Amino acid sequence: MTSKIVDVKDQHFIMYDMLGVDKLCEYDKFKDFSRDMFDMILNEAEKIATDVIFPTLSEGDKEGCTLKDGKVSVPKCYHQALQKFKDGGWIGMMFPPEEGGQGLPNSVAVGASDWFYHNLAFSAYPFAAAGAAHLILTYGNDAQKRKYMDKMVQGIWGGTMALTEPNAGTDLGNMTTKAIRQPDGTFKLQGTKIFITAADNDLFENIIHPVLARIEGDPAGTKGISIFLMPKYLVNEDGTLGRRNDYEISSIEHKMGIRGSATCMISIGDNNNCYAELLGNEREGMKVMFQMMNEARLMVGLQGLCNGSIAYLHALQYTKDRIQGSSLMEFKNPNALRVPIIQHPDVRRMLLSMKSAIDSMRGLIYFTAYCFDMEKVARDESEKDKWIGIAEVLTPIVKAYCSDVGFKVTETAMQCYGGYGFCCEYPVEQFLRDVKIASIYEGANGVQALDLIGRKLGMKKGAYFMSLLTEMGNTINKYKNLNGNTDIVADVQNAVNKLAEMGMYLASCAKQGKFLIPVNNAYPFLMMMGKVVSGWLLLWQAGVAQEKLETLAKEKGIDTNNKQALSQLCKDNKDAAFYSGKIYSARFFAKNVLPEVNAIAESIKTEDMSILDIPEESFAS
């Protein structure tokens, strides 16, 4: 293990051995790339993550952000780090080359970002800019692209996503920020936005805010919402910066984690002179926003993986170094040698639970990104629809399941350290503090669950959900004779069957008018589905690993049914140890986590209404 940020071998295994991302280069869309180029990009991502981004993690957390005279200053160490990040072209990874980007496949860009998001506070600045720039790429006119987007892709200007308001958090239809039409076709904005990440900083010359607002006279609710571009400094015709726009940074939040990220309240148009331009068409703000939110949800899921990954790898190293207690076989011998705590059963349980979670989350996120790639290269509309459909169904699971499980992994990692983990001398306490936000922002996880059961499962009359089930069935059929592990194939098959059954059950409840049953159980169902999808992906990984392990054993003249010989091979050969680890990861998950699927299903089918029936007065005396 050379890195304590990302397991390089695991990353390459999932990208190439499992998904075959390098085969994307056979399509015209990505014909200018090769596996060697992908490897070079990932190697450079590792270098900048290790040498530049990780060193700012603790320092940025301690220094935090300050607001003085309406201006936000970020940790000093971020300035040089961002400059190197910009110089590497990382902000424009997925932008077309003709727009100043690299045009990378989603799956490769996600692989590179896997190295960056362990430092959520720092990463917020460049990737918020990339998200806003991508909106302009998709919905902006040519003038807006040249005026704003070009410099955002280059990292000269920043960007945000200004949605939330004090009295309209998730309920965007209730927002009160208004847009006042001007004779020249521009608008003036008035309102207040809160919890805006990177809303102000001293890293960028200018900051472009996509802002949700309602044009005066447009209907109430989400149907009347439009989206606007609100620059920090107005831009002159020659591209130079003009006057400061009429909005103020009212405050910055003092947070549990990601303290180096400026989370701001913005007061807009107090002097009735806040300039803005319409982005896209009027009253299509929610449509535009959902593109940005979908991209953000994938990145938030990645944040759960990245923080879980770095926490697990740090904890793993600690358990190898920490000497405490004797082996289980000699616990009664007071003179027995003290051993590393990785030899203790409960520590091994925690490590394997974390490993299986990381393996499955990386598989889930990379596969979802790969689905978006396959949609781009699909040769006919039915194939295109299949891949985008699977991605649509998986997106809320990526966001909610991975952010919650990522937090759980950091918590377990802290437990491996014992009391030391709770102290600031070790970084695991910051990993835990930082990643908690992932389950809250970009749509709290309960909202993701409602999106899953209320929209995604029923899309195209359930065809997208069925496409996912078909992919699972194909994997199960391919590896049904998995040598020595056919029982875990059966475990995954049973879980997939239960998922299909519960999908139909919830649909029948809705048809019968019992819509509160799906609503009440949306989050348990999402977590149940996350576990089933994880079991499937781990089986897929185990199947690939088994084939490679058998090939390796054959080369060494070893029978894989000879456990003693195979165990020795794993001690002597790192590749064999890695492949064996994949199989044990799948086995652990199938035997220790998948049984929870049946429990959740039985709980849902009780149709218990306690959460609605209990009087509000009964929650506390």
N, C-alpha and C positions, 0 to 999 in steps of 0.2 A: 504494500500500500504506500504509494509515493505521495499522494495528495490527501489532505484532510478536508478538502472542499467537495470534490466529486470523485467517485471511483471511476477512473479512466477506463478500466477494463469493462466495467458494467455499461458505461456509456457507449463504447464501441460495439459491445455485444448486442445491445438493444437496437442501435442504429443500423448496423450492418448484418449481423447474423440473424436477428429476429425480423426486422422490418425490410431489410434490403434497400435502405435509403440510397445507396450508391447506384442502384438501377434506375433511379430517376434521371440520371444523366443520359439514358438511352432515348429520352423524349426530347423533342425539339425545344420545349420550354427551358430545359436545363442542360442542353447539349454542350454548352461552353464550360461545364464543370466536370470534375472527376473526383474519384475517391481521394486521390492524393491532395486535391485542393481542399476537400472537406476536412481531411486530417490536418492540413496546414492551418485552416481556420480555427479548428478546435484546439490545436496546440498553442496558437497565439492567444486564444481566449483564456486558456489555462495560465499562460504567462502573465497576462495583465491582471487576471484575478488574483494570482498568488503574489505578484510583486507590487501591484498598485492598489487594487481595490480592498483586499483583505486587511492590509495594514491601516486603512482608514476606519475600520469597523469600530474599534474601541475608542479611538481618539474622537471620532465624530460623535459618538454617543455621549462622551463626557463633556465635549464643548457645546453641543447642541446649536440651536439657532437663536438669534436675537433680533428684536424689532426696535429700531430707534429712528425717530423722526420719519416714520412711515416707510422705512426701508428695512428689508430683512437681510441679515448677514448669515451665511451658512458656515459650517466648520471650515477653517482655513485649509485643512488638508485636502478638502474636496476639489480645490481649484486646480492644482497640478494633476490630480487624478482624472478630473474631467477632461483636461486638455489632452492627456494621453489617450483617453477613451475616444475623444473626437478624432484625434489624429489617426486612430486605427479604423475609422469608418464604421464603428459598431452601431451608431444610431441608425444608419441607413441600410442595415443588413437585408431587409425584405423589400426595400424600395427598388423599382425598376432601374436598370443602369441608365436609361435615358433621362431619369429624374434624379440622378446623382447617387443612386444606391448600388448595392451589390447584386440584387436580384436573387438572393439565396432561397432555396426551398424553406418552407416553414419549419420542417423537421430539423434542418441543419441550424437555422437561426435559434430555434428552441434549445438545441444542443449547446450552442455557444452561450446563450443566456443562462443555461444551467450553471455556468461558472460565475455569473454576476450577481444573481439575486440572493446570495447569502447575505449581502449587504443591502438590505431593502432601502435604507435611508438614502444612500448614495445613488443607487440605481433609479430611484424615483425621478430624479431630475432628467437624465437623458431619455428614459423610456416614456415619461409623460410627454416630452417633446415629440418623440417618434409617434406616439398614439395620436396626438393632435394633428401632426403633419399628415398622417395617413388619412384622416378625415378629409383634409383639404385635397389630397390626391384623388379621393373617390368622389367627393361632392363639390369641390371648388371649381370655379371657372379658371380659364388660363391666366387671367390677370391675378387672381388670388394665389395661384400656384407660384407664379414668378415673384409676386410681392411678398409672400409669407413663407410658403413651403420650402423653397430652395434653401433658405438660410437655416430653417429648422432641421432639415436633413443633414446639413453640414455641421450642426451643433453650435451655430453662432447665436441662434435664437432659441428660446425655450417654449414650452407649451404646457397646457393644463387640461382639465376637464371640469368645468364649473357647472355643476348640476344642483347640488344639495342646498336647501334653504332651511332656516331655523324651524319653520313650522311645516315643512314639506320635505321630510327626509326621503323615505322610500316612496311616499305618495307624491310623485312628481306632478300629477295633474292638479295639485293644490298650490303650485308655486305662484308667487305674486310678482316676480320680476317682470317688468313690462318693457316693450320696445315701442318707441314713438317714431313713426314714419316721418322722414324728412323729404323735402321737395326733390333733392338730387338722387333719391333712391337709397340713401343710407339710413341708419337708424340711430336714435339715442336710447340708451338703456338706463333703467332705474331699478334698484332692488338691492338685495343682500344675499350673498352666497357664503356658506360655511363649509368647513372641513375640506378646503381645496388644497390638494397636494401640490407643492412647488409653485404656489400662486405668486410668490415673490422670492427673489434671491439675488445675490450678487455674482452669479455664475454666467449669466447670459446678458447680451446687450439689450435684448428686447424679449418680451414674453407674449405669446399669442394665446388668448383664452377662448376656446369654444364655449359659449354661454347659452343655456336654455332660457328662453323668455317667451312671453306671449305678446304678440302685436296688439296694440290697442284695438278693441272691437272684435277680436277673434274669439271663438267660443271657449267656454270653460272646459276643464278636463284636459286629458293628454292630446286630444285631437286638435286643440288650438295652439299647441306649442311649436315654436320654430327654434332654430339654432343660429347663433351669430358668432362672428369673429370679433373679439374685442382686444386690440393690441394695447400693451402697456404704453408704448410710444407710437403715435401715429407715424405713418411712413409716407414720405414725400414721393413725388413722381419719379425722382431720380434715384430712389432707393435709400436715401439718407433718412435719419430719424428726425421727426418733428416734435411737436409739443407732447408733454406728458398727458395721458388720457385722464379723464375725470372719474377715477375710482381710487379708493384708499384701502390700504391694508389695516383693518381695524385692530386685529390681534392675531397672535399665533398661539396655537394650542400647546400646552405642556403635557406631554403624553407619557404613557407607561413604557413605550418602546419607540423605535425609529425616530429617536430624538434629533437626529441630524437632518430629518426631512421637515421642511417648513409646511405645516398644515395651518392654513390661514382663513380668517374671515375677511370678506371683501365687501366694502360699502360702495355701491355703484351709482354714479350719477348724482351725487349730492348737490352739485352745482348745475345740474341739467345740461351737461355738456360731455356725456360719455359716448364717444363715437363707436359705432359697430357696423359691420357689414353682414348681410344675410348670407348664410352658407346653405347651398342647395335651394330647395323650394319652400315657400311659406307653408306653415302648418305640417311640415314633415320632420320636425325636430326629433321626435321620438324614433323615427326610422333611422335617421342619421346617428342618433345617440346609441342605438342598439348595436350598430356596427362597432363603435368604439368600446361599448360594454362587453361585447363578445370577445374582442381581442384582449381586453383587460381581464376578463374572467379566466382565460387561458393563462395569462401571465400571473394572476393571483394564485392559481393552482400550482404554477411553477414555483412561486415563492414558498408555498408549503413544502414542496419537494426539496428545494434548495436548503431551507433552514433545517428540515429534518435530516437531510443528507450530511450537512456539515456537523450537526449535533451528534449524529450516529458515529461518524468517522472519528470525531474527537473522543467520544465516549469509548469507542472500541480501543483506541490507542491507550487511553487511561486504564482500562481494565487489563490490558497486557502489561502495563508498567507498575500498577499498584499491587504491592505485596501485602497480603493480609489473610490470616487464617491458614489452616492446613487443608490438604485434600480431603475429600469426603471419606476416602478409605482409611484415613489415619486421624479422624477427628478426635478420637479418644486418647491419642498419644500426645502428651504435653511437650514432648521433645521433637515432634515431627517438624519437618521443614515448612516454613511459610511459603505460600504459593501465590502467583498472580490471581486476582479475583476473577479473571475470565474462566478459571477452572471451577468456580462454584455454580451449581445448577441454576439458582435463581438469576444470577447475572447472565448466564448463557440464555436463559429464557427471555430476558429483556433484550439481549443483543439480537436473537433470532427474530423476535417480534418486530424489532426495528428494521432489521435487514429485509424481511419479507414485505414490510410496508414500503420501504424505499424502492425495492425492486418492482413492486406493483405500481407505485405512483409514477416512477420513471417510464415504465411501459405504457401506462395510461396516457400520460401527457404527450410523449413522443408519438404514440399511435394516433392520437387525435390530431396532432400537427401534420402527421403523414396523410391522414384522411383529406385535409385541406389541400395538400400537394397533389394527391391523386385526383381530386376534383378538378384541378387546373389542367392536368394532362389527359383527362378522360377523353376517349375517342368518340363517344356517343352520349346522348342526353340521359339515357337510362343509367349508364355507369356513373356519369357526373352526379346524377340525383342520388344514387346509392351512397357515394362517398360523402357528399355534403349532408345527407340525412343522418348518417352515423355520427358525423362530427356534431351536428345539432343536438342529438340526443345526449352525447357524452359531455358537451360543454358545461352544463350545470353540475355534473358529477365531478368533472375536473376541478371546478372552482370550489365547491362545497366539501366534497369528500377529501380532496388533497389538502385543503387548508386546515380542516379539522384533524385529519390524521397526522399532518405535518406537525401541528402543535402537540399532539399526543406523543409523537416521537421525541420532540425536544424535552418534554416532561419526563419521559422514560430515560432519556440520556442523562438528565440531571440526577435521576435516581441512581444511576450507575456510579456517579461520583460520590454519592452519600452527601455528607455535610459540606464537603468542598464544592459541590456543584451549586450550592445556594450562595456561595461567596463570589465576590467580583473578581477574585484572582483568576478564575477560569471563565472562559467565554460562554459557557453553556447557558448561564442565566440570562445573558443578552439575547442569545438565539431564541429563548423562550419568550422573553418580553417583546422582541421585535415581531415574531411571526403571529402573535395573537390577533393583530389587526386584520390578517388575511381572511379570517372567517366573518369579519364585520363589514369591511368596505367593498365597493363594487357590487353591491347587492348582498345583504346579509344572507347567511346560508339558508335560513328559513324561506327566504324569497326564491332562492335557487331551487329549493324543493318544490315550491308551488309552480315555478316555471316548468319543472320536469313533468309533474303529473298533470298540470293544467294545459300545457301547450305541447311539449316535446313528444310525449308518449302518443298523442293523438294526431301528430302531424302526418299529412297524406293518409289519413284514415288508419294510422298505425303502421304504415309501410316502413317508416324509418326505424321504428322499434324492431320490426320484424327483420330488417336488414342486419341489425346488430345481433339479434338472436341467431340468424343464419351464419354470420361470421364465427360466433362462438361454437355453433354446431360443427362447422367445418374443421375447426381446430381440434375439437374433441374427437371427431372421426379420424383425423390424421394421426393422432397420438394415442388412440384407444388401446394399442398394444404396447404401451410404454413399459419397457423392460423393468420388472420388479416394482412398478409403481402404478399398476392398473387400478388399484384401489383409489388413488387420488383422482384418476380420470373419472371414476364413478362418482366421487364426491362432487366434482365440478359439474358433471352432468346433472346430478340431483339438484344442485343449486340453480343451474340455468333453468331447469324445469320449474322449479319453485318461482323463479322470477317471472317466467312466462305466465304461470298460473296466477300470480298476484297482479300482473298487468291486466289480465282479463277480468279478474275479480274487481279491481278498482273501476274498470270501465263499466262493468255491470252495475256497480253501485251508483255510478253517475246516471246511467240510463233509468234506474229505478227511482231516481229523485233523491237518493241518499248521498248527495254530493258532499255532505260534511264528513263522511268517512274518509274519502281521499284527502280532503283538506286537512283534517285533524292528524292524519298519518303521513303527510307529505314528507316530513323530514326523516322519520324512521324508514320510509320506503326508499328515499334517496340513499341513505346509508346502507340499507340492505342491498340496493342495486350496486352501489360502489364496491361492496364486498364480493358480489358475484362477478362483476367485471374484473376485479383484482384477481380472483381465483382463476378466471379464464386466462388472463394475461400471464400469470405465474405458471400455469400449465403449459402455455405456449413456450415460455422461456425454458421450462424444464425439458420439454420435448426436444428443442433445439440443442440444449446442453447435453442431453442424454446421447444424442447422435454423435456429437463431437467427442464426448467422453469415451464412447465405445470405439470410435476411430482411433483415438489416442491410446487406449488400452490395447487395442489390436496391434498397433505399431510396436508396443512394448512387450507383446506376447502375454498379456494379462487377460484373464477371464473376468468380465465385470460382475459375474455372479460370485466370485471369490472375494468376499468382503474384506478379508485381511489383506489380500494383495492390493485391492483397490484403495484401501485406507493408506497403505504404504506409498502407493503411487501419488496420492494426494499430498503426502508429506514431502515427497521428492520433486513434484512437478506443480508449478503454480497454476498452469492452465487446467490441470486435472482438478486441483483444489477449487478453482473458480467454478467449473462446471458442476462439480459435486455440490457446491454451495447453492447453486441455482435449483437443483433438485430438492435439496433439504428445505430451501425457502418455500417452495411450492407445497411440499409435504406438511411443513409446520402450519402454513396458512390453511390448507385443506382440513387438517385435523383439529386446529385450535380456534380458527376464526369463522370458517364457513358454517359450522354448526349454529352460529348465531342467526344465520339466514332463516332457518326454520322457526326459531324462537320469535323473530320479528314478524314473520308471516302469520304465525298463530296469534300473536298479539293484535295485529291489524284485524284479523277475522273475528275477534271478539266483538268488534263494533262498539267498543266502550266509549261512552260520551262523557266521562268524568271531567275532562278539561273544560267542557262547556257547561255541564250540569252544576258544578260546584259554585255556590254563591260567592260573589267577590268578597263578601264579609267573612267568609270562612277560611280565607288564605292566612289570616292571622287574627288572633283574638284582640 
